[in-house]
Amino acid sequence: MRAERFALARTRATIDAVDDGMLLLLAARRRLVRLAARLKPSAGLVASDPARESAVRQRGQRLARRLDVPAGTAAHLFDLMIADARAQQGLSDDADQGGQDRSPVMLDGMNPPNDLSRAAPMLRLLPPPRRIAPLLRVLPARWQHALLERAMARVLAAPIADGALDFMAGRRLGIEVSDLGLCWVLSLRDGRLVVVDDRPEASVRGSATDLLLLASRLEDADTLFFQRNLVLTGDTELGLTARNLLDRLPWESVPLGLRIALNRGARFARAAREAHRQR
Ligand SMILES: C=C(O[C@@H]1C=C(C(=O)O)C=C[C@H]1O)C(=O)O
């Protein structure tokens, strides 16, 4: 009886933590809605986007199915989130009725959408990485690992195939994302880079932005390590071999779509960091 009471109290405390996480995520969604609302006019779009809303709902339903969340419950949740996002933008509750949409603003040649320097005031609305960290911790580790393993398999397909990563067989290299409080230990097993649950022999440590700048080649490894934005710790030989491999990566072999996505992501992260620094 006492043990059950204790277990119930612990369970309820964890439910409270999950509730906090949901509100944090809702607050993050609202900030992003604000950003989307400010970007839409210069992207030539009106505020209300029923097609996007329906895609958002469909994605939600697919994930709900995989997670065993009843479809009706998920639908209610998305109704609430979308109604809130519409209200934030001064739109009526019902997408089909249009709401108080602004007239479309055509894309302005003077302001290309990828000129991020002009977006600084809006980028400041994004939470800085240290505020995103608690949200990431809500994501189960095995999801994080599966995502990372899939991304590495795509980016590093060519070097893995030609044996350039063989030095990683049975070795453990850590990647520490300092501002997100994340650390993954990678090893090569059966020709695949996997995340292992073990201590690293050597680690590369840096902020999310600097690691993304490295992965996207927007900044070269020499500069990042020289400025100590990236730091190698542990077994120097393993660390240096990994670092040299990054320099010699056959970037052309990375699928073009992924290269573009990485490049955009890195530029976005760098611009957001600048925007926060100027605050
Ligand atoms: C946030 C946006 O604005 C509205 C709200 C949406 C949402 O809550 O997901 C989707 C489309 C828009 O009608 C957006 O355009 O992305």
The ligand as an SDF file (V2000), in Angstrom:
LIG
                    3D

 16 16  0  0  0  0  0  0  0  0999 V2000
    1.3950   29.1130  -38.5940 C   0  0  0  0  0  0  0  0  0  0  0  0
    0.8840   29.3530  -39.7740 C   0  0  0  0  0  0  0  0  0  0  0  0
   -0.3490   30.0390  -39.9160 O   0  0  0  0  0  0  0  0  0  0  0  0
   -1.5950   29.3740  -39.9480 C   0  0  0  0  0  0  0  0  0  0  0  0
   -1.6300   28.3370  -38.9030 C   0  0  0  0  0  0  0  0  0  0  0  0
   -1.1460   27.0590  -39.1530 C   0  0  0  0  0  0  0  0  0  0  0  0
   -0.7820   26.1180  -38.0280 C   0  0  0  0  0  0  0  0  0  0  0  0
   -1.2030   26.3370  -36.9040 O   0  0  0  0  0  0  0  0  0  0  0  0
   -0.0380   25.1500  -38.2710 O   0  0  0  0  0  0  0  0  0  0  0  0
   -0.9760   26.6670  -40.5020 C   0  0  0  0  0  0  0  0  0  0  0  0
   -1.2970   27.4810  -41.5590 C   0  0  0  0  0  0  0  0  0  0  0  0
   -1.8250   28.8640  -41.3730 C   0  0  0  0  0  0  0  0  0  0  0  0
   -3.2150   28.9020  -41.6930 O   0  0  0  0  0  0  0  0  0  0  0  0
    1.5950   28.9820  -41.0140 C   0  0  0  0  0  0  0  0  0  0  0  0
    1.2480   29.5030  -42.0780 O   0  0  0  0  0  0  0  0  0  0  0  0
    2.5210   28.1750  -40.9590 O   0  0  0  0  0  0  0  0  0  0  0  0
  1  2  2  0
  2  3  1  0
  2 14  1  0
  3  4  1  0
  4  5  1  0
  4 12  1  0
  5  6  2  0
  6  7  1  0
  6 10  1  0
  7  8  2  0
  7  9  1  0
 10 11  2  0
 11 12  1  0
 12 13  1  0
 14 15  2  0
 14 16  1  0
M  END
$$$$
